[in-house]
Amino acid sequence: MLEALIVQFNIKPDFIERFASAIRHNAVTSVNEEQGCKFFDVCRDPEDPTVFFLYELYENQEAIQAHMRSGHFLEFSELTKDWVSHKTVRSMQRSVGCMLGQQL
């Protein structure tokens, strides 16, 4: 069963575009360089541009820990720490996945 991380960031208004660029780089690098990272989706609230929502899927808890120790994640965290006004993280297990009507 895949492990899911659900993260919401509230970003200070002066840093929205810089955060958008940094999180995009983190997401792409995670999927391309981390064998255990299976999916990394970044969403933004169309009514509140300061809100970013992440949905990440990993093979297991070890893959999540590897992500948290990766150089690109540590650089992202350090770069953006003063841009974030609030952050919540939830860990869940994926039970069903569907895409375009197909169960995964």
Buried (B, 14 or more C-beta within 10 A) or exposed (E): EBBBBEBBBBBEEEBBEEBBEBBEBBBEBBBEEBEBBBBBEBEBEEEEEBBBBBBBBBBEEEBBEBBEEBEBBEBBEEBBEEBBEEEEEEEEEBEEEEEEEEEE
